[in-house]
Amino acid sequence: MKKEDLKGLSADELRNEIVAEQDRLLKLKFAHAVSPVENPMRIRESRKRIARLNTELTVKSRQA
């Protein structure tokens, strides 16, 4: 998702996206611990996406 797409989401949608992405990251980490993941950069991308979502959620909460 682009930054513009994140700005269009509501606070509840952002929270849902964060939970979903954290779940995805946890599954990736477990899969990587058992056997190497095909593309380990997905773990880094997932962490960055969670950070972006949290940042946007903080911005929205401060505006309210």
C-alpha positions as CSV (number, residue, x, y, z in Angstrom):
1,M,0.0,0.0,0.0
2,K,1.1,3.5,-0.7
3,K,1.1,6.3,1.8
4,E,-1.9,7.9,0.1
5,D,-3.8,4.6,0.5
6,L,-3.0,4.5,4.2
7,K,-4.3,8.0,4.7
8,G,-7.7,7.0,3.3
9,L,-8.2,4.3,5.9
10,S,-10.1,4.9,9.2
11,A,-8.5,4.2,12.6
12,D,-10.5,1.0,12.9
13,E,-9.4,-0.2,9.5
14,L,-5.8,0.6,10.4
15,R,-6.0,-1.4,13.6
16,N,-7.4,-4.4,11.7
17,E,-4.6,-4.1,9.1
18,I,-2.0,-4.0,11.9
19,V,-3.4,-7.1,13.5
20,A,-3.5,-8.9,10.2
21,E,0.0,-7.9,9.3
22,Q,1.4,-8.9,12.7
23,D,-0.2,-12.3,12.2
24,R,1.3,-12.6,8.8
25,L,4.7,-11.6,10.2
26,L,4.5,-14.2,13.0
27,K,3.7,-17.0,10.5
28,L,6.6,-15.9,8.3
29,K,9.0,-16.0,11.3
30,F,7.9,-19.4,12.3
31,A,8.2,-20.7,8.7
32,H,11.7,-19.1,8.5
33,A,12.7,-20.8,11.7
34,V,11.7,-24.2,10.5
35,S,13.1,-23.9,7.0
36,P,14.5,-20.9,5.2
37,V,11.8,-18.8,3.5
38,E,12.0,-18.5,-0.3
39,N,12.2,-14.7,0.0
40,P,13.4,-13.5,3.4
41,M,13.0,-9.9,2.4
42,R,9.2,-10.4,3.0
43,I,10.0,-10.4,6.8
44,R,11.6,-7.0,6.5
45,E,8.8,-5.7,4.3
46,S,6.2,-6.9,6.8
47,R,7.9,-5.2,9.7
48,K,8.1,-1.9,7.7
49,R,4.4,-2.2,6.8
50,I,3.5,-2.6,10.4
51,A,5.6,0.5,11.3
52,R,3.9,2.5,8.5
53,L,0.5,1.5,9.7
54,N,1.3,2.4,13.4
55,T,2.7,5.7,12.3
56,E,-0.5,6.5,10.4
57,L,-2.6,5.4,13.3
58,T,-0.7,7.7,15.6
59,V,-1.2,10.6,13.2
60,K,-4.9,10.0,13.1
61,S,-5.2,9.7,16.9
62,R,-3.4,13.0,17.4
63,Q,-5.7,14.8,14.9
64,A,-8.8,13.6,16.7
